[in-house]
Amino acid sequence: MRKVNDRKEMEEACVDRASIGIDVSADTPEIYMVSSGIETTDHYRAIWGEAVFNGLTQEETEIIGTYNKAVFATTPVFLVGQMGVSWNFIVYYPMYHLFTAMKSAYFGKSTVSFPYYFACIGASGILFFAVWRVMTREMTKEG
C-alpha cells in the first residue's frame, strides 16, 4: 500500500492494470482501477480493494514462492506483448502471433477477425486437397 498526493498520481500508479487506487478525497471513498480486460478479474480486484480499505484483510498481497528468474522478460515477444514496448517489426516474428493468440485465449477475448478464420479454413482446404491428390496418385501407382 502506498500513499499518493493527488488523483493524477494515483491514476499513474494504476496504469499497470493490476493496482487498485482508493480515492478518499471526497465524502465517500471511490475505488479506481484500470480494467484488466476481464470482468470477473476486475470484480475480484474491486472486492479486494474494498476489503483492504475496510481493514478486513492484510495491506499487501502475499507473494508465494520465490521469483528469481525473468525468463520471458528477455524475449522481444514478451516485451511487446506485456510491457507496452512498441516495435513495428515484431509482426514479422512468428512467435509473436502465437503469443498474442495464447494470451487472448487465456484472458477469454478474441482479437482475430473473420478474414483470419477464412484464411485458416482455406489453407486447411488446400492442404487437404494436396494430401488427397498425393494419396490418390500413390494408390493408383500401387494398383
N, C-alpha and C positions, 0 to 999 in steps of 0.2 A: 504494500500500500504506500502511496506516495502523494504528498500534498502539492497542489499546484496553485498558482496565484490568480489565474483568471480562466475564463471559459475557453479562450483560444489555445492556451497551453494544454488544457485538458483534452481538447479535440485533437491536438497534435500528438498527444500521448496515446490516443486510442486508434490511430490510423493502422495499427498492425492487425486489426480485425480479431484480436484476442482479448485486448484490455477492455475494462469497463470503467467508465467515469461516473461519479455521483456528484451532481451539481447541487450544492446546498446554499447557494447564494440567494435563492428565492424563499418564499414562505414554505413551500413544500419541496422536498428533495426530488430531483429528477435524475433518472438513470440515463446515461449517454453511452452509446456504443455504436461502432461502425459494423454493419451487418457482415457476417461471415459468409453469407450466401445460402445458408441452410436455416430454415425457420426453426427447426427443432433445437439446433445448437444455440441459436440466438435466444430462444426461450429459456433454456437451462442457464445460459450465461446471465440473463436478467435475474433469474431466481437466485443464483449465487451472489450477484451484486447486492440484491436486497438483503440476503442473509448476512453478508459481511457488514452492511450498513447498520443493520439492527442488532449486531453483536451475537448472532446465532451460530457463527462459525469462526474458525481461525481467520486471521487477517490475510494470510498469504496462502497460496496453493502449495500443496505438498509435492515435492519433487521425489519421484520414486526411481531408485536406481541411480547409476552414475552415467552421465552423458559426457564422455570424453573423446568421442570421435566425431568429426564433421565431414563424414564420407560423402554426402551428397552436395555439400556446400562448395566443393571444389569443381563440380561439373558445370558446364555452361548451361545445361538444360535446367538444373535446379536454380541457378542464379536468375535466369529469365522467368521461369515459371513460378518461383516462390518469392523472390526478393524484389521484384519490380524493376529489375535492370532491363533496359530496352536495347536490344540488338536486332537490327533488321535482318541480318544474315542467318539468324537462328532457324528460320523456316526451312532452310536447306539442310539442316541437321536432322537425320532420320529419327533419332531418338526423341526429339522434341515433340513430334506429333504423338508418339506412343505415350510419353509422359503426360501430356495435356489430356489425352483421351482417358488414361487411367485415373488422373486426378478428377476429371469431370465425372467419371463413373462412380468414384468413391464418394464424392460430395452430392451425387444424385442430380446433376444437371447436365443437360445435353447441349453441347456447343457446336454440334455438327449439323450442317444444313442438308436439305434433301438432295441437292446435286451430288454430294459426297456419297450418300446411300446409293443413288443411281449408278455412280461410277464403280462402287464396290460390287454391286449386282452385275453390272456389265462386265467387269473384269473377271468375276467368277464364272459368268456365262462363257466368255471367251476361253478361259482355261478349261472348263468342262468340255466345250466343243473340241478343243485341241487334243485333250486326252482321249475323247471318244474317237476322234479320227485316227490317232496313232494306234489305239487298240483294235479298231476295225481293220486297219492295214495289216497289223501283225497277225490277226486271226485269219485274214484272207491268205497270207503267206503260208500259214500252217495248214490250211486246207480245211 
